[in-house]
Amino acid sequence: MQWRNFVPLINESLSSNNRNVIVGDVKQAIYRWRGGDLTLLQEKLEEQIGKDRVTHVNLSDNYRSAAHIISFNNQLFKTASQFVSQETGTTLAQNAYEDVDQNIKKKHKGLVDIQFIENEKELNWKEQAKELLVRTLEEWQEAGVKLKDIAILVRANAEGQELVAHLLKYKNSEKAKPTCKYDVISNESLRIDGAASVNLILAAMRYLNNHLDVVARAELVYEFVRIHQSGMALSDVFSVTNEAIFERFLPQEFTQQKLSLRKLPLFEMTEMLIRIFRLSDQEKELAYLQAFQDIVLNFYARERNDLQAFLEWWEENKDSDKTSVKTSGSIDAAEILTIHKSKGLQFKYVIIPFCSWNLDHPGFKQPNLWVKADTPMFKDAGYLSVKYNKTLTDTVFDSYYHQERTQIFLDNVNILYVALTRAELGMRIFAPYGKLSNVSDVSTLLQHCIVTNTELAANWDKANLRWKVGAIEASSSKSDVDHPGIEPVPLRHYPVSRWRDKLVIRQAGKNYFDSDKEEKVKYGIHIHSVLSYIKTKNDVDAALQRAVQEGLLTTAETETVRNELNELFKTPLVSSWFDEGWDVRTEVPVVLPGGEESRFDRLLLRDNKAIVIDFKTGAPSKADHHQVLAYMDILRSMNFTVVEGYVLYVRTGEVVEVKAGKAKTVKKKDDSQLDLGL
């Protein structure tokens, strides 16, 4: 659909003699399951735009990888594409990889090390691969490689979780070397909702939002018990049908203050929950707590202070990058990520521990194909949904089967290509050893290519089932230099406290508000605010009502402020500012020439005329005039030919007209004088 929208635009642009550049690599097309179509670049571009209007430019220089990595990939994928084309009976794969040869641009030789593993009775190949992964991390660190320069690529998130668990277990075992690190970061380890403390807070928020939510009750008790009372029987933990029984598990302060907690602002609510549930000392989860607090604060500032809205937002975004811990590049830990996530990235060293995915659809994930046939039996049936299966070769739908088989083979070879082209200096791969009589996955495809390609076969050690060329080279870039003077300070406690226990309202200034003089200051400030709500004199009642709703005024004060406004409107000039016919802007943000931010209190526009009025509550000063002069200069630069500026001192009702070089006071109307109505 996106491409169809682009085609007419590209044709129009080309017809106007414009140059259009389309950048892509069909060898890295791994998102067909999202609607991606590699044939757009490979075939349809020339068909739909015109062969004579398309010029192919191959960027064959490789500035990323070391020499051995490039040479290996050149030979491997040349052979692999030939095999896939032969296996599928089409030239699609060979055409996609016809430009696979890349030129070496780096002086480094690099390392490519592939170890094939045989299954043993006591230990299957995956368990052996995990042990080899640990050994590789140790060997590379001893050779000078930093953990943060290593990426571990997996096919699925489940494999990543398996590796995280294994490395964590090994790290805490007696086998771990004290001179080596085994720390890793992954998408799963960075997810905030993986932390028990955060899940406890969220469950408490859901319960406060709806105390009848049985799931929230169960989760709240479960997480609290898991943190503070581990070992309790789950049958007791999940006895949440009775609310009274349920609340016995929880801190008394929480159960007694449910209503007051529900009314707190979001950020303060989370602070209180952290304190009540004693989460401040959960040292291993403090980073998640801090990240969660940042999310709550951002939501509070950008969205609105509403518990239900936040919980809905969380459900919509909990799986996105918005709700994950942001890590610093200085953390010395290997990164575990899927091959799809690694596309477009590069790493100094890459390990692929489970290089064994199928070339064809696995039996339990076979898709449905939408097919149609012109045979009498099906010609009026339209499109039908059939299961992808080899038995389709004996039906009228065999062409659909062969087309899908060709594409899925190429998809999985492309995934292998993406994985093997991420490394800069070194790459190690672990794969199961299998019989070459049945090349059904990428591990046997690797073996087939190594054995049948003359150049690759030269480095094949059949006795040890290993293909290796080069040696590990520690990175020597300037960014890798350690700074011994900079030591990270770990956060061991997350301090939270009630701000209401710290804030003391000063009572000594009470008389300040009782004096007549300061009452005028107070009302002057209120009038300034109310004036910003008024566009015409007809808006006075609505403005006063709004001020009461926002807490600026009490109902008793509105009459006093109304009288003050009426006094101001007795001045003809002031009254004219609130007549109809103006385009009125209030509280207009503006950047002054020096970069300072300010606001026009009131701006009146009509045709090429602009009037700016600044309301002041204090005593007159020259600075007020300079500020309005700056406003007037800005308006003139915006091509307003007639610009006027005034300062209105709301306490006294004095109006000062501001002009370059001088300020002129406008007299208030005297009720004792005769009004001729001129």
Stockholm file with secondary structure:
# STOCKHOLM 1.0

chainA/1-678         MQWRNFVPLINESLSSNNRNVIVGDVKQAIYRWRGGDLTLLQEKLEEQIGKDRVTHVNLSDNYRSAAHIISFNNQLFKTASQFVSQETGTTLAQNAYEDVDQNIKKKHKGLVDIQFIENEKELNWKEQAKELLVRTLEEWQEAGVKLKDIAILVRANAEGQELVAHLLKYKNSEKAKPTCKYDVISNESLRIDGAASVNLILAAMRYLNNHLDVVARAELVYEFVRIHQSGMALSDVFSVTNEAIFERFLPQEFTQQKLSLRKLPLFEMTEMLIRIFRLSDQEKELAYLQAFQDIVLNFYARERNDLQAFLEWWEENKDSDKTSVKTSGSIDAAEILTIHKSKGLQFKYVIIPFCSWNLDHPGFKQPNLWVKADTPMFKDAGYLSVKYNKTLTDTVFDSYYHQERTQIFLDNVNILYVALTRAELGMRIFAPYGKLSNVSDVSTLLQHCIVTNTELAANWDKANLRWKVGAIEASSSKSDVDHPGIEPVPLRHYPVSRWRDKLVIRQAGKNYFDSDKEEKVKYGIHIHSVLSYIKTKNDVDAALQRAVQEGLLTTAETETVRNELNELFKTPLVSSWFDEGWDVRTEVPVVLPGGEESRFDRLLLRDNKAIVIDFKTGAPSKADHHQVLAYMDILRSMNFTVVEGYVLYVRTGEVVEVKAGKAKTVKKKDDSQLDLGL
#=GR chainA/1-678 SS CHHHHHHHHHHHHHHTTCCCCCCCCGGGCCCGGGTCCTHIIIIIHHHHHCGGGCCCCCCCEECSSCHHHHHHHHHHHHHHHHHHHHHHTSSHHHHHTTTCCCEECCSCCCEEEEEEECCCSSSCHHHHHHHHHHHHHHHHHHTTCCGGGEEEEESSHHHHHHHHHHHHHHHTSTTSCTTCCCCEEEHHHHBGGGSHHHHHHHHHHHHHHCTTCHHHHHHHHHHHHHHHSTTCCHHHHTCCSSHHHHHHTSCHHHHHTHHHHHTSCHHHHHHHHHHHTTCTTCGGGHHHHHHHHHHHHHHHHHSCSCHHHHHHHHHHHTTSGGGBCCCCTTCCCEEEEEHHHHTTCCEEEEEESCCCCBSSCCGGGCCEEEECCCSTTTTTTCCEEEECCGGGGGSTTHHHHHHHHHHHHHHHHHHHHHHHTSEEEEEEEEEECCCTTCCCBHHHHHHHHHHHSHHHHTTEETTTTEEEEECCCCCCCGGGCCCTTCCCCCCCCCCCCCHHHHCCCCCTTGGGGTSHHHHHHHHHHHHHHHHHHCSSGGGHHHHHHHHHHTTSSCGGGHHHHHHHHHHHHTSHHHHHTTSTTSEEEEEEEEECTTSCEEEEEEEEEETTEEEEEEEECSCCCHHHHHHHHHHHHHHHHTTCSEEEEEEEETTTTEEEEEETTEEEEECCCCTTSCCCCC
#=GC SS_cons         CHHHHHHHHHHHHHHTTCCCCCCCCGGGCCCGGGTCCTHIIIIIHHHHHCGGGCCCCCCCEECSSCHHHHHHHHHHHHHHHHHHHHHHTSSHHHHHTTTCCCEECCSCCCEEEEEEECCCSSSCHHHHHHHHHHHHHHHHHHTTCCGGGEEEEESSHHHHHHHHHHHHHHHTSTTSCTTCCCCEEEHHHHBGGGSHHHHHHHHHHHHHHCTTCHHHHHHHHHHHHHHHSTTCCHHHHTCCSSHHHHHHTSCHHHHHTHHHHHTSCHHHHHHHHHHHTTCTTCGGGHHHHHHHHHHHHHHHHHSCSCHHHHHHHHHHHTTSGGGBCCCCTTCCCEEEEEHHHHTTCCEEEEEESCCCCBSSCCGGGCCEEEECCCSTTTTTTCCEEEECCGGGGGSTTHHHHHHHHHHHHHHHHHHHHHHHTSEEEEEEEEEECCCTTCCCBHHHHHHHHHHHSHHHHTTEETTTTEEEEECCCCCCCGGGCCCTTCCCCCCCCCCCCCHHHHCCCCCTTGGGGTSHHHHHHHHHHHHHHHHHHCSSGGGHHHHHHHHHHTTSSCGGGHHHHHHHHHHHHTSHHHHHTTSTTSEEEEEEEEECTTSCEEEEEEEEEETTEEEEEEEECSCCCHHHHHHHHHHHHHHHHTTCSEEEEEEEETTTTEEEEEETTEEEEECCCCTTSCCCCC
//
